[in-house]
């Protein structure tokens, strides 16, 4: 489960509650998306999965699915039958 953090540069920043929760962060180094193969430049937002140490660009299917699921969970949409 995650909680909403502050909004930076008009983008949603999510903070994880548990050590191995995926998290949206800004890349500290140039990297590559493991799903699409696209390069992730330093400073770009990406989804990081600490348990597997994998990075996903925001355009990847995994990142979009993870983000939509956790936003829905935090807005309690899952409990409302969405």
C-alpha positions as CSV (number, residue, x, y, z in Angstrom):
1,X,0.0,0.0,0.0
2,X,1.3,3.5,-0.8
3,X,0.4,7.0,0.3
4,X,0.3,10.1,-1.8
5,X,3.3,12.4,-1.5
6,X,3.6,16.0,-2.5
7,X,3.1,17.1,-6.1
8,X,6.3,18.1,-7.9
9,X,6.4,19.7,-11.4
10,X,2.8,18.8,-12.0
11,X,3.4,15.1,-11.7
12,X,2.2,12.7,-9.0
13,X,4.9,11.5,-6.6
14,X,4.1,8.3,-4.8
15,X,5.9,7.2,-1.6
16,X,6.0,3.6,-0.7
17,X,5.1,2.4,2.8
18,X,7.1,-0.8,2.8
19,X,10.7,-1.4,1.8
20,X,10.1,-3.5,-1.3
21,X,7.0,-1.6,-2.6
22,X,7.5,-0.3,-6.2
23,X,7.9,3.5,-6.3
24,X,7.8,6.3,-8.8
25,X,11.1,8.2,-8.6
26,X,13.3,10.5,-10.7
27,X,16.2,8.6,-12.3
28,X,19.6,9.5,-10.6
29,X,21.5,7.9,-13.5
30,X,20.8,7.1,-17.2
31,X,19.1,3.8,-17.3
32,X,17.0,1.5,-19.6
33,X,13.5,0.2,-19.3
34,X,13.6,-3.5,-19.0
35,X,10.2,-3.9,-20.8
36,X,10.5,-1.5,-23.8
37,X,14.2,-1.1,-24.0
38,X,13.8,2.7,-24.1
39,X,16.5,4.8,-22.4
40,X,15.6,6.6,-19.2
41,X,17.6,9.8,-18.9
42,X,18.7,11.2,-15.6
43,X,15.9,13.3,-14.0
44,X,13.1,11.5,-15.8
45,X,10.4,9.8,-13.8
46,X,10.3,6.0,-13.8
47,X,8.8,3.2,-11.8
48,X,11.4,1.3,-9.7
49,X,10.8,-2.2,-8.3
50,X,13.3,-2.5,-5.4
51,X,12.8,-6.3,-4.9
52,X,13.8,-7.1,-8.4
53,X,15.9,-4.0,-9.0
54,X,14.1,-3.4,-12.3
55,X,13.3,0.0,-13.8
56,X,10.3,0.8,-16.1
57,X,9.8,3.9,-18.1
58,X,6.4,5.7,-17.6
59,X,5.3,4.6,-21.1
60,X,5.7,0.9,-20.4
61,X,2.6,-1.3,-19.8
62,X,3.9,-2.5,-16.4
63,X,4.3,1.1,-15.2
64,X,0.9,2.2,-16.4
65,X,-0.8,-0.9,-14.9
66,X,1.0,-0.5,-11.6
67,X,0.2,3.3,-11.4
68,X,-3.4,2.9,-12.2
69,X,-3.9,0.0,-9.7
70,X,-2.3,1.9,-6.9
71,X,-4.1,5.1,-7.5
72,X,-7.4,3.2,-7.6
73,X,-6.4,1.4,-4.3
74,X,-5.7,4.7,-2.6
75,X,-8.9,6.3,-3.9
76,X,-10.8,3.3,-2.6
77,X,-12.2,2.6,-6.0
78,X,-11.7,-1.1,-5.6
79,X,-14.1,-1.1,-2.7
80,X,-16.7,0.7,-4.8
81,X,-16.9,-1.9,-7.6
82,X,-14.8,-0.1,-10.2
